[in-house]
């Protein structure tokens, strides 16, 4: 099982680049994103799709790798390829995780002022007690819970409350199954975690430069952290 994570800072797209990246998506997804009035949301989604494409190129796929990308209503996005993937973005960071065997989930959040006590519907009493009034601990719990919910279910946020992170710092449980939740290195101002059903044979993190993403099919120019 090989898992790779691509990480890039958030950045704005020129009108030309936005049009080019939209053109690489299936028609249904292209139409959906084009209709969003929020420019930032469009750009974050397109950069995420670009990370996914580069991750697929790294795995040896070629051609129109996003041609089978589907976003079913009330379900996870899918590809007609033997790869599972997960995308997440927040202010300042966009990340993509790819797995060649088994489900994967990822969540990234910008470190802010929220604390566990603000989320009693989603965090258990034990989780709130561990996090206390520490914002970093809250975001650590939250990103692990959301990553597991994205990997293990089709319901997303509605299943976050059912994820139990009290089994250990890198283990979480959901519906009787244990998930590995390693930390993703996204910098001091952000927090991110993966969710994996098994310990991968290889786990790698790649910081992608904007210049690399702007090339058509280039896969060089990334810093790798293992």
N, C-alpha and C positions, 0 to 999 in steps of 0.2 A: 504493500500500500504506500503510495507516494502522495504527499500533500505539499502543495506549494501555495504561498501567499504573496500576492503582489500588492505593494503599498505605494501610494503617490500623494503628494499634497494636492489640495483643491486648487483649481485654476480656471480662469474664464476662457472660453473659446471664441475665436474670431467667427464672424458670420460664415466665412468660407469653410472653416474647419467644422463648424457645427453642421453645415449642409453635407459635407463629405462624410462625416461620421454617421449622420442620420441615414445616408444612402446605403451604408453597410448593414443596416438592420432589416429584418423582414418587414414587408409592407404594413402589417397590422401594428407592430411595435413602433414603426416610424410615424404612422398616423397618430398613434396615442401620444407619443412624446411631443410631436409638433404642436399638438393642441394645448399643451400646458402653458399657461400665461406666465408662470414663474420661471424666469430665465435661469436662476441658480439651480432649480430642480432639474431643468432640462440638461444643463451642463454636467451636473453631478452624475446623472443617469448615463449620459453619453461617455463620460470618462470611465465609469464603472464598466460599461460594455467594452470599452477599448482595453481595459485591464484584462477582462475575460478573454478577448481575442488574443492578446499577447501571451496569456497563460496557456492557451490552446496551441499557439505556435510553438511554445517551449516544449510541449508534450509531443510534438511531431505532426500535429494536424496542419493542413494547408488549405488554400483556397478560401471560399466564403464560409469561414468557420462559424459565423453567427447566423447562417441561413436558416437553421432549424430552431433558433431561439424562440421560445413561446412563453407567454405570461398568462396562464389560465386564470380566470376569475377565482378568487378565494383559494389559491393554491400556489405552490412554489414555482418559480420559473424553471423551465427544462430545456435541455438540448438533446437532439437525437444522436448523441455521441456517448461512448462509454466513460463518461466523466461526470462527477457531481460537482456543483459549484455553489457558491454563496457570495453575495455582494452586500456591502454596507458602506454608508457614507455619513459624514457629519461635517460640521464646520471645520475646515482645515485638513481633513483626511478622507481618502477614498480607498477601500480595500477590496480585494477579491481573493477567495480561497478556492482551490481546485483539488479534487481528490480522484485518484484513478481506481479506488476500490472503497466503496462505502460512503455513507452520507457525511456531509460536512456542513457546518454552519459557522458564521462569523458575525461579530458585531463590534463596531467601533463607536466611541462617544468622546466628544470634547469634554475635558474635565471642567465642570462648573460648580455651582453652589448647592446642588440638590443633595439631600441626605436621606437615609433610609426611612426615617419617620414620615417622609412625604409620600411613601408608597406602601401603605399598610395593606392594600388590596393585593399587591403583587409579591411582597416579601414576607416570609414567615417571621414569627416572633424571634426565633433563633437567629435568622439572618439579620434582622434589625438590631438585635443585641450585639452581634459580632461587628457590624458596621458602625454602630454608635452614631456619633455626629461627624464622622469622617466622610467627606465627599469622595475621596479616592476609594475608600472601602465600599461605599455605596455603588460607585460606577464599576468596581471590580465584580461585585455580586450581580449587578444588572447585566453587564455584557456577557457574563457566563450564562445567565439564565436565558437571555435572548438568543445567544448563539445556539444553545441546546434546543430551544423551541423551534428555531429555523431549521435545524438539522433533523429533528425527530418528528415533526408534525407538519400538518398542512394549515394549522390554525393561527400560527404566528403569535402575536401578542396575547391572544386569548389563552394560550397555554403557558405563558411565562410564570404565572403563579404556581403551576404544578411542578416546576423544576426546583429541585432541592440542592442547594450548593453547600450544605453543611457536612458533606462527606469528606472534605479535604480541600486544600487550596486549588488543586487541579483536577478535581473529580466532582461530577454532579450527577444526580439521579433524576430520571423521568420515567414514569409508568413502569417501574421495576427494572429498568436498564441503567447501567452506569455509562457515563460519557466522560471522556478525557477533555479537559478544558485548559489547554496551555495558553500562556500569555503571548500576545503578539506585540513585537517591539515597534511601537508607533510614536515614541517620543514622550517627553515629560508632561506635555499638555493634553495628552489623549490617553484613553484606556481602551484596550481591545483584547478579545479572547476568541479562540477557536472552540468548536465542539466536534469531537471525533468519536466514532463508535469503537475504534480500536487504536492502539498505539501504532503510528505509522512507521514503516521501515525507513522512510526518509521524510524529514520535515524541513523545508527551506523557506526563507523569507527574502523577498527581492524588492528593493527600493527602486522604483521606476522613475526615471527622469522624464520631464515633460517632453523633451526633445525626442526621446525614444518613442513615446506614445504617438507623436505626431508623424512618425514614419509609417509607411504602408504596412510592412511585414517585418520590420527589424526586431530582433530579440536581444541585441547587445546593448551595452551601456547601462546595465542595471547593477547596483551593488547588492551582493548576496550575503546574507547573514544566516548562519546555520546554528 
